[in-house]
Structure formats: structure tokens, C-alpha cells
Amino acid sequence: QSLVALASKVAAKVVKYRRSVTLEPMNAYERHVIHSALQETAYVTTYSIGTEPNRRVVVSYDRDKR
């Protein structure tokens, strides 16, 4: 639940400033929650970078996604 709230907050910031935000390292389940929460969000796309255990979610601005 707090992860979904974090995802929404970060997504709003990404859309407002049109900048990518990299979150702190998370486990696979936490990353999945973030990706799922933002998958329907307009102008926002997510992807993971890094290797375990330091894999992080990047929330980035995507003007083509509506």
C-alpha cells in the first residue's frame, strides 16, 4: 500500500517536472508493485536497471504514452 502511494507520488513528480526519477534498490516483489501501479498511468513509463541486489526502478516521462 505504501509502495503504491510512493509510486503515485513519484509519477506526479515525473509528469510535473518531465524528469526521470530513480528509486532506491528494491526486491523483485516491490519492483513489481511499482511497475503494476504505474502501468496505466499516462505520460509515465517504468523500467528496472542494475543487478541484484541493487536493482532499482526508474520512473521516466513518456510524452507519447497516453
Backbone as a printed PyTorch tensor [residue, N CA C, xyz], in Angstrom:
tensor([[[  0.8250,  -1.1930,   0.0000],
         [  0.0000,   0.0000,   0.0000],
         [  0.8670,   1.2530,   0.0000]],

        [[  1.8900,   1.2870,   0.8470],
         [  2.7740,   2.4540,   0.8710],
         [  3.5880,   2.5220,  -0.4160]],

        [[  3.8550,   1.3610,  -1.0280],
         [  4.5770,   1.3550,  -2.3080],
         [  3.7260,   1.9710,  -3.4100]],

        [[  2.4180,   1.7010,  -3.3860],
         [  1.5190,   2.2790,  -4.3810],
         [  1.4500,   3.7930,  -4.1850]],

        [[  1.4220,   4.2330,  -2.9400],
         [  1.4090,   5.6680,  -2.6470],
         [  2.7050,   6.3180,  -3.1230]],

        [[  3.8240,   5.6610,  -2.8680],
         [  5.1200,   6.1560,  -3.3340],
         [  5.1260,   6.2530,  -4.8590]],

        [[  4.6290,   5.2290,  -5.5240],
         [  4.5910,   5.2130,  -6.9850],
         [  3.7780,   6.3830,  -7.5300]],

        [[  2.6340,   6.6450,  -6.9250],
         [  1.7800,   7.7460,  -7.3730],
         [  2.4630,   9.0870,  -7.1800]],

        [[  3.1150,   9.2450,  -6.0240],
         [  3.8040,  10.4970,  -5.7200],
         [  4.9450,  10.7420,  -6.7070]],

        [[  5.7240,   9.7030,  -6.9570],
         [  6.8480,   9.8140,  -7.8880],
         [  6.3340,  10.0880,  -9.2990]],

        [[  5.2570,   9.4220,  -9.7070],
         [  4.6900,   9.6260, -11.0430],
         [  4.2350,  11.0710, -11.2260]],

        [[  3.6130,  11.6370, -10.1980],
         [  3.1680,  13.0280, -10.2740],
         [  4.3650,  13.9640, -10.4440]],

        [[  5.4400,  13.6890,  -9.7260],
         [  6.6520,  14.4960,  -9.8240],
         [  7.2780,  14.3850, -11.2240]],

        [[  7.2860,  13.1640, -11.7510],
         [  7.8690,  12.9220, -13.0870],
         [  7.0950,  13.7100, -14.1490]],

        [[  5.7630,  13.6720, -14.0840],
         [  4.9390,  14.3790, -15.0640],
         [  5.1040,  15.8930, -14.9040]],

        [[  5.1530,  16.3500, -13.6670],
         [  5.2600,  17.7900, -13.4100],
         [  6.5780,  18.3710, -13.9270]],

        [[  7.6780,  17.6870, -13.6200],
         [  8.9960,  18.2210, -13.9910],
         [  9.5710,  17.6160, -15.2700]],

        [[  8.8690,  16.6020, -15.8150],
         [  9.3360,  15.9050, -17.0180],
         [ 10.7680,  15.4070, -16.8840]],

        [[ 11.0690,  14.8350, -15.7330],
         [ 12.3890,  14.2840, -15.4340],
         [ 12.2210,  12.8560, -14.9380]],

        [[ 13.1960,  12.0210, -15.2320],
         [ 13.1640,  10.6500, -14.7220],
         [ 13.5560,  10.6270, -13.2490]],

        [[ 12.9720,   9.7190, -12.5040],
         [ 13.3000,   9.5520, -11.0930],
         [ 13.7110,   8.0950, -10.8810]],

        [[ 14.8740,   7.8980, -10.2560],
         [ 15.3360,   6.5500,  -9.9290],
         [ 15.0630,   6.2870,  -8.4570]],

        [[ 14.3550,   5.2130,  -8.1730],
         [ 14.0240,   4.8710,  -6.7900],
         [ 15.1590,   4.0730,  -6.1590]],

        [[ 15.1030,   3.9200,  -4.8380],
         [ 16.1310,   3.1600,  -4.1300],
         [ 16.0300,   1.6750,  -4.4980]],

        [[ 17.0960,   0.9120,  -4.2560],
         [ 17.0520,  -0.5250,  -4.5910],
         [ 15.8990,  -1.2390,  -3.8870]],

        [[ 15.2660,  -2.1590,  -4.6040],
         [ 14.1240,  -2.9050,  -4.0550],
         [ 14.2270,  -4.3630,  -4.4670]],

        [[ 13.5020,  -5.2020,  -3.7420],
         [ 13.4510,  -6.6150,  -4.1520],
         [ 12.4590,  -6.7750,  -5.3060]],

        [[ 12.4200,  -7.9530,  -5.8830],
         [ 11.6090,  -8.1950,  -7.0800],
         [ 10.1250,  -7.8990,  -6.8490]],

        [[  9.6050,  -8.2860,  -5.7030],
         [  8.1780,  -8.0650,  -5.4320],
         [  7.8610,  -6.5750,  -5.3620]],

        [[  8.7070,  -5.8190,  -4.6630],
         [  8.4730,  -4.3790,  -4.5380],
         [  8.5400,  -3.6890,  -5.8950]],

        [[  9.4880,  -4.1040,  -6.7320],
         [  9.5830,  -3.5310,  -8.0810],
         [  8.3310,  -3.8540,  -8.8890]],

        [[  7.8480,  -5.0770,  -8.7440],
         [  6.6370,  -5.4960,  -9.4570],
         [  5.4420,  -4.6250,  -9.0570]],

        [[  5.3220,  -4.3340,  -7.7570],
         [  4.2220,  -3.4970,  -7.2660],
         [  4.2880,  -2.1140,  -7.9120]],

        [[  5.4810,  -1.5300,  -7.9770],
         [  5.6580,  -0.2050,  -8.5770],
         [  5.2920,  -0.2450, -10.0730]],

        [[  5.8430,  -1.2230, -10.8040],
         [  5.5440,  -1.3380, -12.2360],
         [  4.0360,  -1.4940, -12.4730]],

        [[  3.4080,  -2.3480, -11.6880],
         [  1.9740,  -2.5970, -11.8440],
         [  1.1530,  -1.3570, -11.5390]],

        [[  1.5320,  -0.6410, -10.4910],
         [  0.7850,   0.5500, -10.0800],
         [  0.8370,   1.6340, -11.1560]],

        [[  1.9420,   1.7070, -11.8810],
         [  2.1130,   2.7970, -12.8470],
         [  1.8890,   2.3880, -14.2960]],

        [[  1.5210,   1.1460, -14.5320],
         [  1.4400,   0.6920, -15.9060],
         [  0.3300,   1.3930, -16.6980]],

        [[ -0.7390,   1.8180, -16.0350],
         [ -1.8340,   2.5140, -16.7330],
         [ -1.7180,   4.0310, -16.6500]],

        [[ -0.6670,   4.5390, -16.0030],
         [ -0.5250,   5.9750, -15.7970],
         [ -0.0680,   6.6710, -17.0820]],

        [[ -0.7980,   7.7330, -17.4600],
         [ -0.4530,   8.4680, -18.6840],
         [  0.8680,   9.2050, -18.5050]],

        [[  1.6330,   9.2710, -19.5870],
         [  2.9080,  10.0030, -19.6390],
         [  4.0080,   9.4440, -18.7460]],

        [[  3.8090,   8.2550, -18.2130],
         [  4.8300,   7.6680, -17.3330],
         [  5.1540,   6.2520, -17.8050]],

        [[  6.4380,   5.9270, -17.8460],
         [  6.8560,   4.5690, -18.1640],
         [  7.8710,   4.1360, -17.1100]],

        [[  7.9450,   2.8350, -16.8370],
         [  8.8680,   2.3500, -15.8090],
         [  9.7430,   1.2420, -16.3770]],

        [[ 10.9390,   1.1510, -15.8590],
         [ 11.8260,   0.0460, -16.1960],
         [ 12.8180,  -0.1420, -15.0590]],

        [[ 13.4640,  -1.3100, -15.0190],
         [ 14.4230,  -1.6020, -13.9540],
         [ 15.8420,  -1.5440, -14.5050]],

        [[ 16.7670,  -1.0910, -13.6650],
         [ 18.1790,  -1.0620, -14.0500],
         [ 19.0070,  -1.6780, -12.9350]],

        [[ 20.2310,  -2.0740, -13.2680],
         [ 21.1400,  -2.6150, -12.2650],
         [ 21.0220,  -4.1170, -12.1280]],

        [[ 21.8110,  -4.6500, -11.2060],
         [ 21.7990,  -6.0900, -10.9530],
         [ 21.4320,  -6.3160,  -9.4880]],

        [[ 20.8800,  -7.4960,  -9.2110],
         [ 20.5420,  -7.8360,  -7.8270],
         [ 21.8050,  -7.7720,  -6.9800]],

        [[ 21.7620,  -7.3580,  -5.7220],
         [ 20.5740,  -6.9010,  -5.0040],
         [ 20.3390,  -5.3950,  -5.1340]],

        [[ 21.0380,  -4.7410,  -6.0480],
         [ 20.9060,  -3.2810,  -6.1780],
         [ 20.0590,  -2.8590,  -7.3690]],

        [[ 19.0810,  -3.6850,  -7.7150],
         [ 18.2200,  -3.3540,  -8.8420],
         [ 17.2170,  -2.2890,  -8.4300]],

        [[ 17.0410,  -1.2810,  -9.2760],
         [ 16.1540,  -0.1630,  -8.9470],
         [ 15.1460,   0.0670, -10.0580]],

        [[ 14.0420,   0.7130,  -9.7000],
         [ 13.0270,   1.0970, -10.6770],
         [ 13.3060,   2.5340, -11.1110]],

        [[ 13.2540,   2.7690, -12.4140],
         [ 13.3400,   4.1280, -12.9440],
         [ 11.9510,   4.4830, -13.4670]],

        [[ 11.4150,   5.6050, -12.9780],
         [ 10.1290,   6.1090, -13.4500],
         [ 10.4650,   7.2720, -14.3670]],

        [[ 10.1190,   7.1630, -15.6480],
         [ 10.5070,   8.2200, -16.5770],
         [  9.3190,   8.8050, -17.3190]],

        [[  9.5140,  10.0200, -17.7920],
         [  8.4770,  10.7420, -18.5280],
         [  8.3980,  10.1990, -19.9520]],

        [[  7.1860,   9.9700, -20.4270],
         [  6.9810,   9.4490, -21.7750],
         [  5.8260,  10.2170, -22.4160]],

        [[  6.1480,  11.2320, -23.2050],
         [  5.1000,  12.0970, -23.7530],
         [  4.2080,  11.3830, -24.7580]],

        [[  4.6750,  10.2610, -25.2990],
         [  3.8770,   9.5410, -26.2870],
         [  2.8400,   8.6160, -25.6700]],

        [[  2.9960,   8.2940, -24.3840],
         [  2.0630,   7.3680, -23.7300],
         [  0.9010,   8.1390, -23.1310]],

        [[ -0.3150,   7.7740, -23.5640],
         [ -1.4900,   8.4760, -23.0440],
         [ -2.4480,   7.5110, -22.3890]]])
